[in-house]
Amino acid sequence: MNLMAQTSVGVGRIETARAHYEAAHAMSCLVFGSTCGETRLFEQLAEHTPTSVDEMAAIYGFEEEEEDEEGEEEEEEEEEEEEGGEEEDPADPSSHHTIENVWIH
């Protein structure tokens, strides 16, 4: 239901998204209880449904994570330069970067 709501926001169907968030809230109440953090998030999303992907990302905290990661990457690059700028060995599995799921869960 959450993914369906997010997709609905992405295509501009805000009332449909609201209905999916309401259903997700009801289900979360049954499964996890009304005090669960995720239940309260669905309640907030049902009452104040985001109208854009950017607004939705901000509610889920996605923008903050991206900014934090960018800052960490810059710091790591600076440290590598200070340490002699050794290049990563592509055969070394510890040097492989992972691709994050950019679609909000």
DSSP file (Angstrom, degrees, kcal/mol; ACC not computed):
  #  RESIDUE AA STRUCTURE BP1 BP2  ACC     N-H-->O    O-->H-N    N-H-->O    O-->H-N    TCO  KAPPA ALPHA  PHI   PSI    X-CA   Y-CA   Z-CA
    1    1 A M     >        0   0    0      0, 0.0     4,-2.3     0, 0.0     5,-0.2   0.000 360.0 360.0 360.0 -38.5    0.0    0.0    0.0
    2    2 A N  H  >  +     0   0    0      2,-0.2     4,-2.6     1,-0.2     5,-0.2   0.937 360.0  47.0 -62.6 -47.0    2.9    2.3    0.8
    3    3 A L  H  > S+     0   0    0      1,-0.2     4,-2.6     2,-0.2    -1,-0.2   0.886 111.4  51.9 -62.9 -38.6    4.5    1.8   -2.6
    4    4 A M  H  > S+     0   0    0      2,-0.2     4,-2.2     1,-0.2    -1,-0.2   0.894 110.3  48.8 -65.0 -38.7    1.2    2.3   -4.3
    5    5 A A  H  X S+     0   0    0     -4,-2.3     4,-2.3     2,-0.2    -2,-0.2   0.922 111.5  49.1 -65.5 -44.0    0.7    5.6   -2.4
    6    6 A Q  H  X S+     0   0    0     -4,-2.6     4,-2.3     1,-0.2    -2,-0.2   0.916 111.5  49.1 -61.8 -43.0    4.2    6.7   -3.4
    7    7 A T  H  X S+     0   0    0     -4,-2.6     4,-1.6     1,-0.2    -1,-0.2   0.903 108.7  53.6 -63.0 -40.7    3.6    5.8   -7.0
    8    8 A S  H  <>S+     0   0    0     -4,-2.2     5,-2.9     1,-0.2     4,-0.3   0.901 108.7  48.6 -61.7 -41.4    0.3    7.7   -6.9
    9    9 A V  H ><5S+     0   0    0     -4,-2.3     3,-1.5     1,-0.2    -1,-0.2   0.929 108.2  56.1 -61.6 -43.6    2.1   10.8   -5.6
   10   10 A G  H 3<5S+     0   0    0     -4,-2.3    -2,-0.2     1,-0.3    -1,-0.2   0.811 111.8  41.2 -59.6 -32.3    4.7   10.4   -8.4
   11   11 A V  T 3<5S-     0   0    0     -4,-1.6    -1,-0.3    -3,-0.2    -2,-0.2   0.313 120.2-106.3-100.7   8.5    2.1   10.4  -11.1
   12   12 A G  T < 5S+     0   0    0     -3,-1.5     2,-1.2    -4,-0.3    -3,-0.2   0.637  76.7 133.5  83.7  14.7    0.1   13.2   -9.5
   13   13 A R     >< +     0   0    0     -5,-2.9     4,-2.2    -6,-0.2    -1,-0.2  -0.637  21.3 164.0 -97.4  76.9   -2.9   11.2   -8.2
   14   14 A I  H  > S+     0   0    0     -2,-1.2     4,-2.7     1,-0.2    -1,-0.2   0.876  70.3  51.5 -67.4 -41.4   -3.0   12.7   -4.7
   15   15 A E  H  > S+     0   0    0      2,-0.2     4,-2.0     1,-0.2    -1,-0.2   0.888 111.5  48.9 -64.6 -37.3   -6.5   11.6   -3.7
   16   16 A T  H  > S+     0   0    0      2,-0.2     4,-2.1     1,-0.2    -2,-0.2   0.910 110.9  50.7 -65.9 -41.8   -5.5    8.0   -4.7
   17   17 A A  H  X S+     0   0    0     -4,-2.2     4,-2.6     1,-0.2    -2,-0.2   0.920 108.2  52.6 -60.3 -44.0   -2.3    8.3   -2.7
   18   18 A R  H  X S+     0   0    0     -4,-2.7     4,-2.5     1,-0.2    -1,-0.2   0.916 108.2  50.7 -58.8 -43.9   -4.3    9.6    0.3
   19   19 A A  H  X S+     0   0    0     -4,-2.0     4,-2.1     1,-0.2    -1,-0.2   0.896 110.9  48.6 -62.5 -40.0   -6.6    6.5    0.1
   20   20 A H  H  X S+     0   0    0     -4,-2.1     4,-2.6     2,-0.2    -2,-0.2   0.899 111.1  49.8 -67.2 -39.9   -3.6    4.2    0.0
   21   21 A Y  H  X S+     0   0    0     -4,-2.6     4,-2.4     2,-0.2    25,-0.3   0.885 109.8  51.7 -65.8 -37.1   -2.0    5.9    3.0
   22   22 A E  H  X S+     0   0    0     -4,-2.5     4,-2.3     2,-0.2    -2,-0.2   0.914 111.9  46.3 -63.4 -42.0   -5.3    5.6    4.9
   23   23 A A  H  X S+     0   0    0     -4,-2.1     4,-2.5     2,-0.2    -2,-0.2   0.897 112.1  50.6 -66.3 -40.5   -5.4    1.9    4.1
   24   24 A A  H  X S+     0   0    0     -4,-2.6     4,-2.6     2,-0.2    -2,-0.2   0.892 110.2  50.6 -63.8 -39.3   -1.8    1.5    5.1
   25   25 A H  H  X S+     0   0    0     -4,-2.4     4,-2.3    17,-0.2    -2,-0.2   0.935 110.7  48.2 -63.2 -46.7   -2.5    3.3    8.4
   26   26 A A  H  X S+     0   0    0     -4,-2.3     4,-1.7     1,-0.2    -2,-0.2   0.918 114.4  45.9 -61.1 -44.0   -5.5    1.0    9.1
   27   27 A M  H  X S+     0   0    0     -4,-2.5     4,-2.5     1,-0.2     5,-0.2   0.908 111.6  51.6 -65.7 -42.1   -3.4   -2.1    8.3
   28   28 A S  H  X>S+     0   0    0     -4,-2.6     4,-3.0     1,-0.2     5,-1.2   0.867 106.5  54.8 -64.4 -36.3   -0.5   -0.9   10.4
   29   29 A C  H  X5S+     0   0    0     -4,-2.3     4,-0.7     3,-0.2    -1,-0.2   0.922 111.7  44.7 -60.7 -43.6   -2.8   -0.3   13.3
   30   30 A L  H  <5S+     0   0    0     -4,-1.7    -2,-0.2    -5,-0.2    -1,-0.2   0.901 123.4  34.4 -67.0 -41.4   -4.0   -3.9   13.2
   31   31 A V  H  <5S+     0   0    0     -4,-2.5    -2,-0.2    -5,-0.1    -3,-0.2   0.919 137.0  13.6 -83.6 -45.9   -0.5   -5.4   12.7
   32   32 A F  H  <5S-     0   0    0     -4,-3.0    -3,-0.2    -5,-0.2     3,-0.2   0.615 104.1-112.3-110.5 -16.6    1.7   -3.1   14.8
   33   33 A G    ><< -     0   0    0     -5,-1.2     3,-0.9    -4,-0.7     6,-0.2  -0.132  33.8 -78.3  97.1 161.7   -0.6   -1.0   17.0
   34   34 A S  T 3  S+     0   0    0      1,-0.2    -1,-0.1    -5,-0.2    -5,-0.1   0.637 123.3  57.2 -75.3 -14.5   -1.4    2.7   17.0
   35   35 A T  T 3  S+     0   0    0     -3,-0.2    -1,-0.2    -6,-0.1    -2,-0.1   0.531  76.9 115.4 -95.1  -5.3    1.8    3.7   18.8
   36   36 A C  S <> S-     0   0    0     -3,-0.9     4,-2.4     1,-0.1     5,-0.2  -0.350  72.1-126.7 -63.7 142.2    4.2    2.2   16.3
   37   37 A G  H  > S+     0   0    0      1,-0.2     4,-2.0     2,-0.2    -1,-0.1   0.883 110.2  50.1 -58.3 -41.3    6.3    4.8   14.5
   38   38 A E  H  > S+     0   0    0      2,-0.2     4,-2.4     1,-0.2    -1,-0.2   0.887 108.8  52.7 -66.9 -38.1    5.4    3.5   11.1
   39   39 A T  H  > S+     0   0    0      1,-0.2     4,-2.1     2,-0.2    -2,-0.2   0.928 110.3  47.5 -61.4 -45.0    1.7    3.6   12.0
   40   40 A R  H  X S+     0   0    0     -4,-2.4     4,-2.4     1,-0.2    -1,-0.2   0.865 109.5  54.1 -65.7 -34.8    2.0    7.3   13.1
   41   41 A L  H  X S+     0   0    0     -4,-2.0     4,-2.7     2,-0.2    -2,-0.2   0.931 108.7  48.1 -63.4 -45.1    3.9    8.1    9.8
   42   42 A F  H  X S+     0   0    0     -4,-2.4     4,-2.4     2,-0.2   -17,-0.2   0.880 110.2  52.7 -63.3 -36.7    1.0    6.6    7.8
   43   43 A E  H  X S+     0   0    0     -4,-2.1     4,-2.2     2,-0.2    -1,-0.2   0.937 110.7  47.1 -62.3 -45.4   -1.5    8.6    9.8
   44   44 A Q  H  X S+     0   0    0     -4,-2.4     4,-2.7     1,-0.2    -2,-0.2   0.913 113.0  49.0 -61.1 -43.7    0.5   11.8    9.1
   45   45 A L  H  < S+     0   0    0     -4,-2.7    -1,-0.2     1,-0.2    -2,-0.2   0.847 111.0  49.7 -67.5 -34.0    0.7   10.9    5.4
   46   46 A A  H  < S+     0   0    0     -4,-2.4     3,-0.5   -25,-0.3    -1,-0.2   0.889 116.8  41.2 -70.0 -38.7   -3.0   10.2    5.2
   47   47 A E  H  < S+     0   0    0     -4,-2.2     2,-0.2     1,-0.3    -2,-0.2   0.847 132.1  23.8 -77.3 -34.5   -3.8   13.5    6.9
   48   48 A H  S  < S-     0   0    0     -4,-2.7    -1,-0.3    -5,-0.2    -2,-0.1  -0.614  82.9-168.9-131.7  70.2   -1.2   15.6    5.1
   49   49 A T        -     0   0    0     -3,-0.5    -3,-0.1    -2,-0.2    -4,-0.1  -0.420  26.7-115.1 -66.3 128.3   -0.6   13.7    1.8
   50   50 A P        -     0   0    0      0, 0.0    -1,-0.1     0, 0.0   -33,-0.1  -0.285  17.4-155.4 -62.3 150.0    2.4   15.0   -0.1
   51   51 A T  S    S+     0   0    0      1,-0.1     2,-0.3   -41,-0.0   -37,-0.1   0.384  72.0  34.2-109.2   1.3    1.7   16.6   -3.4
   52   52 A S  S  > S-     0   0    0      1,-0.1     4,-2.2   -38,-0.0     5,-0.2  -0.975  79.2-114.0-149.6 162.0    5.1   16.1   -5.0
   53   53 A V  H  > S+     0   0    0     -2,-0.3     4,-2.8     2,-0.2     5,-0.2   0.892 117.4  53.2 -63.7 -40.0    8.0   13.6   -5.0
   54   54 A D  H  > S+     0   0    0      2,-0.2     4,-2.0     1,-0.2    -1,-0.2   0.916 109.6  47.4 -62.6 -43.0   10.3   16.2   -3.4
   55   55 A E  H  > S+     0   0    0      2,-0.2     4,-1.9     1,-0.2    -1,-0.2   0.905 113.1  49.1 -64.3 -41.1    7.8   16.8   -0.6
   56   56 A M  H  X S+     0   0    0     -4,-2.2     4,-2.1     1,-0.2    -2,-0.2   0.915 109.3  52.1 -64.0 -43.5    7.4   13.0   -0.1
   57   57 A A  H  X>S+     0   0    0     -4,-2.8     5,-2.5     1,-0.2     4,-0.6   0.886 108.2  51.7 -61.0 -39.3   11.2   12.5   -0.1
   58   58 A A  H ><5S+     0   0    0     -4,-2.0     3,-0.7     3,-0.2    -1,-0.2   0.896 108.2  51.3 -65.2 -39.9   11.5   15.2    2.6
   59   59 A I  H 3<5S+     0   0    0     -4,-1.9    -2,-0.2     1,-0.2    -1,-0.2   0.903 112.0  46.2 -63.9 -40.8    8.9   13.5    4.8
   60   60 A Y  H 3<5S-     0   0    0     -4,-2.1    -1,-0.2    -5,-0.1    -2,-0.2   0.544 114.8-118.4 -78.7  -6.7   10.7   10.2    4.5
   61   61 A G  T <X5S+     0   0    0     -3,-0.7     4,-1.5    -4,-0.6    -3,-0.2   0.643  72.8 133.9  80.3  14.6   14.0   11.9    5.3
   62   62 A F  H  >< +     0   0    0     -5,-2.5     4,-2.0    -6,-0.2    -4,-0.2   0.887  65.9  53.3 -67.7 -40.4   15.5   10.9    1.9
   63   63 A E  H  > S+     0   0    0     -6,-0.5     4,-2.3     1,-0.2    -1,-0.2   0.895 106.8  52.6 -63.3 -40.5   16.9   14.3    1.1
   64   64 A E  H  > S+     0   0    0      1,-0.2     4,-2.5     2,-0.2    -1,-0.2   0.909 108.1  50.8 -62.9 -41.8   18.8   14.5    4.3
   65   65 A E  H  X S+     0   0    0     -4,-1.5     4,-2.6     2,-0.2    -1,-0.2   0.916 109.5  50.6 -62.2 -43.2   20.4   11.1    3.8
   66   66 A E  H  X S+     0   0    0     -4,-2.0     4,-2.3     1,-0.2    -1,-0.2   0.927 111.7  47.5 -60.7 -44.8   21.6   12.1    0.3
   67   67 A E  H  X S+     0   0    0     -4,-2.3     4,-2.0     1,-0.2    -1,-0.2   0.910 112.1  50.0 -63.8 -41.9   23.1   15.3    1.6
   68   68 A D  H  X S+     0   0    0     -4,-2.5     4,-2.2     1,-0.2    -1,-0.2   0.919 111.1  49.0 -61.8 -43.8   24.9   13.4    4.4
   69   69 A E  H  X S+     0   0    0     -4,-2.6     4,-2.5     1,-0.2    -1,-0.2   0.884 108.5  53.2 -64.7 -39.0   26.3   10.8    2.0
   70   70 A E  H  X S+     0   0    0     -4,-2.3     4,-2.0     1,-0.2    -1,-0.2   0.915 110.1  48.2 -62.5 -41.9   27.6   13.5   -0.3
   71   71 A G  H  X S+     0   0    0     -4,-2.0     4,-2.0     1,-0.2    -2,-0.2   0.896 111.6  49.7 -64.6 -40.6   29.4   15.2    2.6
   72   72 A E  H  X S+     0   0    0     -4,-2.2     4,-2.4     2,-0.2    -2,-0.2   0.891 109.1  52.2 -65.1 -40.1   30.9   11.8    3.7
   73   73 A E  H  X S+     0   0    0     -4,-2.5     4,-2.3     1,-0.2    -2,-0.2   0.905 109.0  50.0 -63.5 -41.3   32.0   11.1    0.1
   74   74 A E  H  X S+     0   0    0     -4,-2.0     4,-2.2     1,-0.2    -1,-0.2   0.910 110.9  49.6 -63.4 -41.6   33.8   14.4   -0.1
   75   75 A E  H  X S+     0   0    0     -4,-2.0     4,-2.4     1,-0.2    -2,-0.2   0.910 110.5  50.1 -63.4 -42.1   35.5   13.8    3.2
   76   76 A E  H  X S+     0   0    0     -4,-2.4     4,-2.4     1,-0.2    -2,-0.2   0.901 109.8  50.7 -63.6 -40.8   36.6   10.3    2.1
   77   77 A E  H  X S+     0   0    0     -4,-2.3     4,-2.1     2,-0.2    -1,-0.2   0.906 110.5  49.4 -63.4 -41.3   38.1   11.7   -1.1
   78   78 A E  H  X S+     0   0    0     -4,-2.2     4,-2.0     1,-0.2    -2,-0.2   0.909 111.0  49.9 -64.0 -41.6   40.0   14.4    0.8
   79   79 A E  H  X S+     0   0    0     -4,-2.4     4,-1.9     1,-0.2     6,-0.2   0.898 109.3  51.6 -64.0 -40.3   41.4   11.7    3.2
   80   80 A E  H  <>S+     0   0    0     -4,-2.4     5,-3.2     1,-0.2     6,-0.4   0.898 109.0  50.6 -63.2 -40.0   42.5    9.6    0.2
   81   81 A E  H ><5S+     0   0    0     -4,-2.1     3,-1.0     1,-0.2    -1,-0.2   0.897 111.0  48.9 -64.3 -39.4   44.3   12.5   -1.3
   82   82 A E  H 3<5S+     0   0    0     -4,-2.0    -1,-0.2     1,-0.2    -2,-0.2   0.825 107.2  56.4 -68.7 -31.2   46.0   13.1    2.0
   83   83 A E  T 3<5S-     0   0    0     -4,-1.9    -1,-0.2    -5,-0.1    -2,-0.2   0.359 135.1 -80.6 -84.0   5.7   47.0    9.5    2.3
   84   84 A G  T < 5 -     0   0    0     -3,-1.0    -3,-0.2    -4,-0.2    -2,-0.1   0.414  59.5 -96.5 109.8  -0.8   48.8    9.4   -1.0
   85   85 A G      < -     0   0    0     -5,-3.2    -4,-0.2    -6,-0.2    -1,-0.1   0.836  53.3-173.3  63.6  36.5   45.8    9.0   -3.3
   86   86 A E        -     0   0    0     -6,-0.4     2,-0.2    -3,-0.1    -1,-0.2  -0.400  21.2-125.5 -63.6 136.7   46.0    5.3   -3.7
   87   87 A E        -     0   0    0      1,-0.1     2,-0.2    -2,-0.1    -1,-0.1  -0.530  26.0-103.4 -82.7 151.3   43.5    4.0   -6.3
   88   88 A E        -     0   0    0     -2,-0.2    -1,-0.1     7,-0.1     3,-0.0  -0.472  29.7-121.1 -72.7 143.3   41.1    1.3   -5.4
   89   89 A D    >   -     0   0    0     -2,-0.2     3,-1.7     1,-0.1     6,-0.3  -0.774  14.8-151.1 -84.3 116.3   41.8   -2.2   -6.7
   90   90 A P  T 3  S+     0   0    0      0, 0.0    -1,-0.1     0, 0.0    -2,-0.0   0.726  95.8  57.4 -62.8 -19.8   38.8   -3.2   -8.8
   91   91 A A  T 3  S+     0   0    0      4,-0.0     3,-0.0     3,-0.0     5,-0.0   0.634  85.3  92.8 -83.0 -14.0   39.5   -6.9   -8.0
   92   92 A D    X   -     0   0    0     -3,-1.7     3,-2.1     1,-0.2     4,-0.3  -0.718  67.6-153.4 -83.2 113.6   39.2   -6.2   -4.2
   93   93 A P  G >  S+     0   0    0      0, 0.0     3,-1.3     0, 0.0    -1,-0.2   0.782  91.8  64.8 -60.3 -26.3   35.5   -6.8   -3.2
   94   94 A S  G 3  S+     0   0    0      1,-0.3    -2,-0.0    -3,-0.0    -3,-0.0   0.673  97.6  56.5 -70.8 -13.8   35.8   -4.3   -0.3
   95   95 A S  G <  S+     0   0    0     -3,-2.1     2,-0.3    -6,-0.3    -1,-0.3   0.498  81.3 111.0 -93.9  -3.3   36.3   -1.5   -2.9
   96   96 A H    <   -     0   0    0     -3,-1.3     2,-0.3    -4,-0.3    -5,-0.0  -0.529  61.3-141.5 -75.3 133.1   33.1   -2.2   -4.7
   97   97 A H        -     0   0    0     -2,-0.3     2,-0.3     1,-0.0    -2,-0.1  -0.688  11.9-136.7 -91.4 146.0   30.4    0.4   -4.3
   98   98 A T        -     0   0    0     -2,-0.3     2,-0.6     0, 0.0    -1,-0.0  -0.729  11.9-125.4-101.2 153.8   26.8   -0.5   -4.0
   99   99 A I        -     0   0    0     -2,-0.3     2,-0.1     3,-0.0     3,-0.0  -0.870  27.0-138.2 -97.8 122.6   23.9    1.2   -5.7
  100  100 A E        -     0   0    0     -2,-0.6     2,-0.8     1,-0.1     3,-0.0  -0.457  23.3-105.1 -78.5 152.2   21.3    2.3   -3.3
  101  101 A N        -     0   0    0      1,-0.2     4,-0.1    -2,-0.1    -1,-0.1  -0.682  33.5-169.3 -75.2 113.4   17.6    1.9   -4.1
  102  102 A V        +     0   0    0     -2,-0.8     2,-0.4     2,-0.1    -1,-0.2   0.622  59.6  92.9 -85.2 -12.0   16.6    5.4   -4.9
  103  103 A W  S    S-     0   0    0      1,-0.1     2,-0.1    -3,-0.0    -2,-0.0  -0.696  88.8-111.8 -80.8 132.2   12.9    4.7   -4.9
  104  104 A I              0   0    0     -2,-0.4    -2,-0.1     1,-0.2   -98,-0.1  -0.392 360.0 360.0 -67.9 134.6   11.6    5.5   -1.5
  105  105 A H              0   0    0     -4,-0.1    -1,-0.2    -2,-0.1  -102,-0.1   0.474 360.0 360.0 -79.2 360.0   10.4    2.5    0.5
